[in-house]
Amino acid sequence: MQVTYISVEHPQVTYYNPKFLVYANLTSVRYGRANPIYYVGLNLHLLIPFDSSIYIDVYFYELLTNQYKRSFIEMHFNWCYLTEKDMFFGAAMRAGGLNSTCPHQPGAYNLVNMTINPSVIPKGFPFTKGRIYANFTHPKTKARVGDGYIDMRVATIETKNPKLLFI
């Protein structure tokens, strides 16, 4: 059985606003050579409640001739929609431990072992290598909350039991 998945590496938080966050860290880890899946960890310490006033813009860039070129794939949503309803990134966040309802109160949040469910990856994804950028903003105050990126690769693996690949 073939399974298509998104492998992610080299995460980077490029900015976080100290008025909104004490810290923000993004990690990527692989649990052995037998499992090709990289799992993402997100560690945040919120200073204010995160609710529907926080907006997230996600942009996919394609790697072409050693340069990242912006593609037509974009996602835009508010924090509550992302954490409660989104099936692409939000489902990974819920599986990673963000189970409380929105708004999320100030404090530390440690989301671990996040990966995108292979069933939500569109068939015929338009490219295989790229980068995912995410920008967090607070439009009411016109403040930038934070941003970062992670390199991605759409890959296919042959496996007898796909449930063993994903934690």
C-alpha positions as CSV (number, residue, x, y, z in Angstrom):
1,M,0.0,0.0,0.0
2,Q,1.3,3.4,-0.9
3,V,1.0,6.4,1.5
4,T,1.6,10.0,0.5
5,Y,2.7,12.2,3.3
6,I,4.2,15.6,3.9
7,S,7.7,15.4,5.4
8,V,8.9,18.6,7.1
9,E,12.4,19.7,8.2
10,H,14.4,22.8,9.2
11,P,11.7,24.7,11.2
12,Q,12.4,28.3,12.0
13,V,10.5,30.9,14.1
14,T,11.7,34.1,12.5
15,Y,9.9,36.5,14.8
16,Y,7.6,36.7,17.8
17,N,6.2,39.8,19.4
18,P,7.1,40.0,23.1
19,K,3.7,41.8,23.7
20,F,1.9,38.6,22.8
21,L,4.4,35.7,23.4
22,V,7.0,35.0,26.1
23,Y,8.6,32.5,23.7
24,A,7.8,30.6,20.5
25,N,9.7,27.5,19.3
26,L,9.2,25.1,16.4
27,T,11.0,21.8,16.2
28,S,11.1,18.8,13.9
29,V,12.2,15.3,15.0
30,R,12.3,11.9,13.3
31,Y,12.0,8.7,15.5
32,G,14.6,6.4,13.8
33,R,15.6,5.5,10.3
34,A,12.8,3.0,9.8
35,N,10.2,5.7,10.1
36,P,10.7,8.5,7.5
37,I,8.0,10.8,9.1
38,Y,9.2,14.0,10.8
39,Y,7.1,15.1,13.7
40,V,6.7,18.8,14.5
41,G,6.7,20.3,18.0
42,L,5.4,23.8,18.8
43,N,6.1,25.4,22.1
44,L,4.4,28.7,22.9
45,H,3.9,30.8,26.0
46,L,0.9,33.2,25.5
47,L,0.7,36.5,27.3
48,I,-2.8,37.3,26.1
49,P,-5.7,35.1,25.2
50,F,-5.6,33.8,21.7
51,D,-9.0,33.9,20.1
52,S,-10.6,34.8,16.8
53,S,-8.8,38.2,16.8
54,I,-5.6,36.4,15.9
55,Y,-5.3,35.7,12.2
56,I,-3.0,33.2,10.5
57,D,-2.0,33.4,6.9
58,V,-0.2,30.3,5.5
59,Y,1.6,30.5,2.2
60,F,3.2,27.6,0.3
61,Y,6.3,28.2,-1.8
62,E,7.7,25.8,-4.4
63,L,11.4,25.1,-4.6
64,L,12.4,25.9,-8.2
65,T,16.1,26.1,-9.3
66,N,17.2,26.5,-5.7
67,Q,14.8,29.4,-5.0
68,Y,11.5,29.4,-3.2
69,K,8.8,30.8,-5.5
70,R,5.4,31.6,-4.1
71,S,2.7,29.3,-5.3
72,F,-1.0,29.8,-5.6
73,I,-1.7,27.7,-2.5
74,E,-2.7,29.8,0.5
75,M,-4.7,29.3,3.6
76,H,-6.2,32.1,5.8
77,F,-8.1,31.6,9.0
78,N,-8.5,32.9,12.5
79,W,-7.0,31.2,15.5
80,C,-10.3,29.6,16.7
81,Y,-11.1,28.2,13.3
82,L,-7.6,26.8,13.0
83,T,-7.6,25.1,16.3
84,E,-11.2,23.8,16.3
85,K,-12.2,23.1,12.7
86,D,-9.3,23.0,10.3
87,M,-8.5,19.5,9.1
88,F,-5.0,20.2,7.6
89,F,-3.0,22.0,10.3
90,G,-5.6,22.2,13.0
91,A,-6.1,18.5,13.2
92,A,-2.4,18.1,13.7
93,M,-2.5,20.7,16.5
94,R,-5.4,18.9,18.2
95,A,-3.6,15.6,17.9
96,G,-0.5,17.3,19.4
97,G,-2.3,18.2,22.6
98,L,-4.3,21.4,22.0
99,N,-7.6,20.0,23.2
100,S,-9.0,23.0,25.1
101,T,-11.7,25.2,23.5
102,C,-11.1,28.6,22.1
103,P,-10.1,31.1,23.4
104,H,-6.8,29.8,24.7
105,Q,-5.8,31.5,27.9
106,P,-2.3,32.9,28.7
107,G,0.2,30.2,29.7
108,A,2.5,27.6,28.2
109,Y,1.4,25.3,25.4
110,N,3.6,22.4,24.3
111,L,2.3,20.6,21.2
112,V,4.2,17.5,20.3
113,N,4.3,14.8,17.6
114,M,2.2,16.8,15.1
115,T,2.0,15.6,11.5
116,I,-0.5,16.2,8.7
117,N,-2.9,13.3,8.2
118,P,-2.1,11.8,4.8
119,S,-5.9,11.5,4.0
120,V,-6.2,15.3,3.9
121,I,-3.4,15.8,1.4
122,P,-5.0,16.6,-2.0
123,K,-4.3,14.1,-4.7
124,G,-2.0,15.6,-7.3
125,F,-0.5,18.2,-5.0
126,P,1.1,20.6,-7.5
127,F,4.8,20.3,-6.3
128,T,7.0,18.0,-4.3
129,K,9.5,20.3,-2.6
130,G,8.8,23.7,-1.0
131,R,8.4,25.8,2.1
132,I,5.4,26.6,4.3
133,Y,5.4,30.2,5.7
134,A,3.0,31.2,8.5
135,N,2.2,34.7,9.6
136,F,0.3,35.5,12.8
137,T,-1.2,38.9,13.1
138,H,-3.6,40.9,15.2
139,P,-5.4,43.1,12.7
140,K,-7.4,45.2,15.3
141,T,-4.1,46.6,16.6
142,K,-2.3,46.1,13.3
143,A,0.4,44.2,15.2
144,R,2.5,41.3,14.0
145,V,2.3,38.5,16.5
146,G,4.9,36.1,14.9
147,D,6.0,34.3,11.9
148,G,8.0,31.3,10.8
149,Y,8.5,28.7,8.2
150,I,9.3,25.0,7.7
151,D,10.7,23.2,4.6
152,M,8.4,20.5,3.2
153,R,8.5,17.6,0.8
154,V,5.6,15.6,-0.5
155,A,6.7,12.0,-0.5
156,T,5.2,8.5,-1.1
157,I,6.2,5.4,0.8
158,E,5.3,1.8,0.3
159,T,4.2,0.2,3.5
160,K,2.3,-2.8,4.7
161,N,0.8,-1.1,7.8
162,P,0.5,2.7,7.5
163,K,-0.8,3.0,11.1
164,L,2.7,2.0,12.3
165,L,4.2,5.1,10.5
166,F,2.2,7.7,12.3
167,I,2.2,8.1,16.1
